[in-house]
Amino acid sequence: MDVVPVSSTTVQALSNLTTAVSSFAQSQSRSSGMSISDIGSLLGMVFGTAALTFSAMNYLRDRPKVKVFIQWDMDAIGDGPIDKKKKWGIVNVANVGRRPIFVSHVAIRLPPKEAKKYFLVADTIYGKKLCEGDPPATFLVDQERMKEYAKHWKNLRVQISDSAGKVYFGDRTKKKPSWGVDAG
């Protein structure tokens, strides 16, 4: 069973609620003759409602959530197999949810008017598992092929697909990359 982290404010609120219910139950038992079983029933109702609320919050939070970002015009430095004369795009995929996901592939979605619909990021076809708290997965995109879509740079989006068939999209690029041109 997973332990749900509870803030000190929530604990204090439950403590105050318990104290208020106990005080109310004691005052009612003196004036109207509430029995111990009535007090137990009232406390059970309060704690049952609190448990249902925590369970609903945990259920809503207990799912995969994926953030997808792309950053263009990156230069490569250092010792590595990357061509240092080219500009690169970097796709970051982060699981910020609680459930693990398996990224099956990453693609750049082209505008709907184009004959091709997607550019597959080649080094992603083997997939990658991302668990809660794992560092983001990073994938490189060669910008050379993007020049033919220079007028549509605002409409390009990164999308990832997971092994369950769910598709996640990154935001559209707001800053014009070096290969982009303004449509005019």
N, C-alpha and C positions, 0 to 999 in steps of 0.2 A: 504494500500500500504506500503510495506516495504521500509525503508530508507536504501539506500546503503551507507556504510561508504566510504568516499572519502579522500584520503590522501592530505596533503597540497601541495605536489609536483604536483598532478593532477590538483588541483585548480589553482596553479600558472601557469601550462602549458596552461590551458584553458584561463586564463586571458591574458597571453602573445599572444595566438593565436587570441583572440578577438581584442586585441590592434593592432596586425599586420594586420588583415583583415580590421579593421576600417581605419588604415593609408593607406593601399593599395586602399581601396574603395574611400577615400577622394582624393588621388592623381589621381586616374583614373577619378573621376568625374570632376575634374578641367581640365584634359587634353583631355579626350575623350567624356565628356558629359554624364557620368553615372548618371542615375536618382536615386531617393530615392528608387523606387521599385527594381532597379537592386541591390542596396546595401542591401536591405532587403532580396532579394533572395539569395545573396551570404552568408549573415549571417545565414539564414535559412538552407542553405546547410551545413555549418560548424557545427552548433549546432545539426542538424539532424544526421549527421555522428557521433558526439560525443555521442548523446543519444543512437544510435544504438550500439555503442561500449560498453557503460556501461550496456545496456540491455543484450548483449551477455555475458559479463563477469559475470553478476548476474545470468543468466541462467546456466552457466557452474559451478558456485559455489554453486548453490541452489539444492543440492542433498545430500542424506545420504552418509557418508563415515565412515567406521568402522575400528578401529584398534584393533587387537586381539593379546594378549601376553600370554605366559605361563611361569611361573617360578617354577622350581622344587626344592625339598629338603628344604621346609620351615618347621620350628618347631613351634608348637603352644604353647603359654604362656597365662597366665591370666585365668580369670573365663569364661568359655564358654563350650558349649557342644561338643567340638572337643577333640578327643583322643590325649593327649599330648605325648604319647609314639611313635606315628607314624610320619613319614615324609609326607608332603602334597605338592601337586602341586596347584598353584593358577592361575586361568585363569582370566585375566582382559579384559573386552570388553568396549571400549570407542567409543562413537559417536562423531567424530570430524567434521562432516558435519553440514549442516544447517537444514536438515529435520529430524524429529523424526523417529525412527525405533522401531519395536517391535521384540525383540530377541525371537524366538520361542523355540530354544534349542541350547545347546552347546554340541559338541562331539569331541572326539579325533579320528582322522582318522589314521587307521593303514596302514601299507604297503600293496600294492595291492596283494602280494603273499599270504597273510594270509587268512584263511577261514572266519574269522570275519573281517568286514570292518571298524566298528566304535565301540568306547566305548561312550555311552551316559553319560554325566555328569548329575546324577540323579536329583539334586536340580534345574535344569534349565527347566524342562518340563512344568512348569507353565508360563514360559516366563517372560519378563521384558521389559518395555518401556524405551527407552533412548532418551531424547530430546537434543537439542543443549545446551551445557554448563552443562549438568548433570554430576555428578561424575561417573567414570567408574563402571560398574557392576562387581562384584567379585564372582567367583565360586570356590569351593574347589574340588580337585581331590585326591582320595586316591591312593597313589603310590603302594600299595601292589599288585594290579592286573596288574601293568605294568611290573613286573619282568619277566613274560613269554615272553615279547617282548624286552628283554634287548639288544639283538644283533641289533635290528632295531631302537634304540633310535634316530638316526639321521634322520630317515624317518617319524617320528611321527609329525603330524600337528594338531593344534586345528582348528576346523571349527565351525562357527555359521551360523544358518539359520534364516532369518527374516520372518515375516508373509507374505511378498510379494513373497517369494520363492527364494530370492537372497541368495547366499552362499558367506561368507567371510572367508578367510583363514589367520591364523597366520603364521609367519615365522617358519621354522624348528629350532629346538633347536641346538645351537652351542656349548653350554657347556654341557659336559656329566653329567647326573644326577647320584646320588649315586647308583641307581638300574641298570644303563646301563653298558654294557660291550662292549669292542671293538671287532668287528667281526674279526675273524682271523683264 
